[in-house]
Amino acid sequence: MRVDKFLKVSRLIKRRTVANEACDKGRVAINGKVVKASAIVKVGDILTIQLGEKAIKAEILKIDEKHVTKDDATSMYRQFD
């Protein structure tokens, strides 16, 4: 799955266009490497998202292509403190 789509489906970022812009500005990294929106994510990858002063770091636990409910979205990743 593309990283911009994963960010939207998992609800880490609310809109895919915003996720796309974050990738274009170099604010999204997979396993420490800054990536474009078209980068493919896999289970076990570590995502780092820089949103202003706040940084979000999460491990991908599962990938689901279809529509995901709000409750199931949080089971797609594990967020680090």
ChimeraX commands (.cxc) that place a marker at each C-alpha (Angstrom):
marker #1 position 0.00,0.00,0.00 radius 0.5
marker #1 position 1.22,3.53,-0.73 radius 0.5
marker #1 position 2.28,5.49,2.34 radius 0.5
marker #1 position -0.15,8.36,1.66 radius 0.5
marker #1 position -3.08,5.93,1.46 radius 0.5
marker #1 position -1.96,4.12,4.62 radius 0.5
marker #1 position -1.80,7.41,6.54 radius 0.5
marker #1 position -5.36,8.21,5.49 radius 0.5
marker #1 position -6.84,4.72,6.03 radius 0.5
marker #1 position -5.19,4.39,9.45 radius 0.5
marker #1 position -6.36,7.91,10.33 radius 0.5
marker #1 position -2.87,9.09,11.30 radius 0.5
marker #1 position -3.62,11.94,8.88 radius 0.5
marker #1 position -7.25,12.82,8.11 radius 0.5
marker #1 position -7.03,13.49,4.37 radius 0.5
marker #1 position -4.98,11.85,1.65 radius 0.5
marker #1 position -4.14,15.23,0.09 radius 0.5
marker #1 position -2.66,16.37,3.41 radius 0.5
marker #1 position -0.70,13.10,3.65 radius 0.5
marker #1 position 0.54,13.67,0.09 radius 0.5
marker #1 position 1.68,17.22,0.94 radius 0.5
marker #1 position 3.48,16.01,4.07 radius 0.5
marker #1 position 5.39,13.47,1.97 radius 0.5
marker #1 position 6.24,16.11,-0.67 radius 0.5
marker #1 position 7.67,18.38,2.02 radius 0.5
marker #1 position 9.89,15.60,3.41 radius 0.5
marker #1 position 8.02,15.17,6.68 radius 0.5
marker #1 position 7.35,11.43,6.36 radius 0.5
marker #1 position 10.02,8.77,6.81 radius 0.5
marker #1 position 9.92,4.98,6.68 radius 0.5
marker #1 position 12.62,3.24,8.73 radius 0.5
marker #1 position 14.55,6.52,8.97 radius 0.5
marker #1 position 14.50,7.28,5.23 radius 0.5
marker #1 position 12.48,10.26,3.93 radius 0.5
marker #1 position 10.03,9.00,1.30 radius 0.5
marker #1 position 7.64,10.23,-1.37 radius 0.5
marker #1 position 3.90,9.59,-1.26 radius 0.5
marker #1 position 4.22,6.65,-3.65 radius 0.5
marker #1 position 6.55,4.68,-1.36 radius 0.5
marker #1 position 5.23,1.25,-0.40 radius 0.5
marker #1 position 4.76,0.37,3.27 radius 0.5
marker #1 position 5.00,-3.14,4.70 radius 0.5
marker #1 position 4.10,-4.71,8.04 radius 0.5
marker #1 position 6.92,-4.03,10.49 radius 0.5
marker #1 position 7.98,-0.70,8.98 radius 0.5
marker #1 position 8.50,2.23,11.35 radius 0.5
marker #1 position 6.79,5.45,10.22 radius 0.5
marker #1 position 7.94,8.84,11.44 radius 0.5
marker #1 position 5.71,11.84,10.69 radius 0.5
marker #1 position 6.78,15.39,11.54 radius 0.5
marker #1 position 3.74,17.66,11.94 radius 0.5
marker #1 position 4.91,21.06,13.11 radius 0.5
marker #1 position 6.53,20.67,16.53 radius 0.5
marker #1 position 4.93,17.27,17.02 radius 0.5
marker #1 position 6.54,14.06,15.78 radius 0.5
marker #1 position 4.58,10.82,15.50 radius 0.5
marker #1 position 6.42,7.51,15.44 radius 0.5
marker #1 position 4.47,4.32,14.77 radius 0.5
marker #1 position 5.08,0.71,13.77 radius 0.5
marker #1 position 2.82,-0.77,11.09 radius 0.5
marker #1 position 1.07,-3.86,12.45 radius 0.5
marker #1 position -1.31,-4.64,9.59 radius 0.5
marker #1 position -2.36,-3.27,6.23 radius 0.5
marker #1 position -5.99,-3.28,5.16 radius 0.5
marker #1 position -6.88,-2.04,1.66 radius 0.5
marker #1 position -10.63,-1.68,2.21 radius 0.5
marker #1 position -12.50,0.88,4.26 radius 0.5
marker #1 position -11.57,0.63,7.93 radius 0.5
marker #1 position -13.78,1.69,10.82 radius 0.5
marker #1 position -12.54,4.18,13.37 radius 0.5
marker #1 position -12.09,1.48,16.01 radius 0.5
marker #1 position -10.18,-0.83,13.65 radius 0.5
marker #1 position -7.92,1.98,12.38 radius 0.5
marker #1 position -5.95,2.12,15.62 radius 0.5
marker #1 position -5.19,-1.61,15.37 radius 0.5
marker #1 position -3.26,-0.99,12.13 radius 0.5
marker #1 position -0.33,0.60,13.97 radius 0.5
marker #1 position 1.36,0.86,17.36 radius 0.5
marker #1 position 2.39,4.37,18.35 radius 0.5
marker #1 position 5.59,5.01,20.30 radius 0.5
marker #1 position 5.92,7.71,22.97 radius 0.5
marker link #1:1,2 radius 0.2
marker link #1:2,3 radius 0.2
marker link #1:3,4 radius 0.2
marker link #1:4,5 radius 0.2
marker link #1:5,6 radius 0.2
marker link #1:6,7 radius 0.2
marker link #1:7,8 radius 0.2
marker link #1:8,9 radius 0.2
marker link #1:9,10 radius 0.2
marker link #1:10,11 radius 0.2
marker link #1:11,12 radius 0.2
marker link #1:12,13 radius 0.2
marker link #1:13,14 radius 0.2
marker link #1:14,15 radius 0.2
marker link #1:15,16 radius 0.2
marker link #1:16,17 radius 0.2
marker link #1:17,18 radius 0.2
marker link #1:18,19 radius 0.2
marker link #1:19,20 radius 0.2
marker link #1:20,21 radius 0.2
marker link #1:21,22 radius 0.2
marker link #1:22,23 radius 0.2
marker link #1:23,24 radius 0.2
marker link #1:24,25 radius 0.2
marker link #1:25,26 radius 0.2
marker link #1:26,27 radius 0.2
marker link #1:27,28 radius 0.2
marker link #1:28,29 radius 0.2
marker link #1:29,30 radius 0.2
marker link #1:30,31 radius 0.2
marker link #1:31,32 radius 0.2
marker link #1:32,33 radius 0.2
marker link #1:33,34 radius 0.2
marker link #1:34,35 radius 0.2
marker link #1:35,36 radius 0.2
marker link #1:36,37 radius 0.2
marker link #1:37,38 radius 0.2
marker link #1:38,39 radius 0.2
marker link #1:39,40 radius 0.2
marker link #1:40,41 radius 0.2
marker link #1:41,42 radius 0.2
marker link #1:42,43 radius 0.2
marker link #1:43,44 radius 0.2
marker link #1:44,45 radius 0.2
marker link #1:45,46 radius 0.2
marker link #1:46,47 radius 0.2
marker link #1:47,48 radius 0.2
marker link #1:48,49 radius 0.2
marker link #1:49,50 radius 0.2
marker link #1:50,51 radius 0.2
marker link #1:51,52 radius 0.2
marker link #1:52,53 radius 0.2
marker link #1:53,54 radius 0.2
marker link #1:54,55 radius 0.2
marker link #1:55,56 radius 0.2
marker link #1:56,57 radius 0.2
marker link #1:57,58 radius 0.2
marker link #1:58,59 radius 0.2
marker link #1:59,60 radius 0.2
marker link #1:60,61 radius 0.2
marker link #1:61,62 radius 0.2
marker link #1:62,63 radius 0.2
marker link #1:63,64 radius 0.2
marker link #1:64,65 radius 0.2
marker link #1:65,66 radius 0.2
marker link #1:66,67 radius 0.2
marker link #1:67,68 radius 0.2
marker link #1:68,69 radius 0.2
marker link #1:69,70 radius 0.2
marker link #1:70,71 radius 0.2
marker link #1:71,72 radius 0.2
marker link #1:72,73 radius 0.2
marker link #1:73,74 radius 0.2
marker link #1:74,75 radius 0.2
marker link #1:75,76 radius 0.2
marker link #1:76,77 radius 0.2
marker link #1:77,78 radius 0.2
marker link #1:78,79 radius 0.2
marker link #1:79,80 radius 0.2
marker link #1:80,81 radius 0.2
view
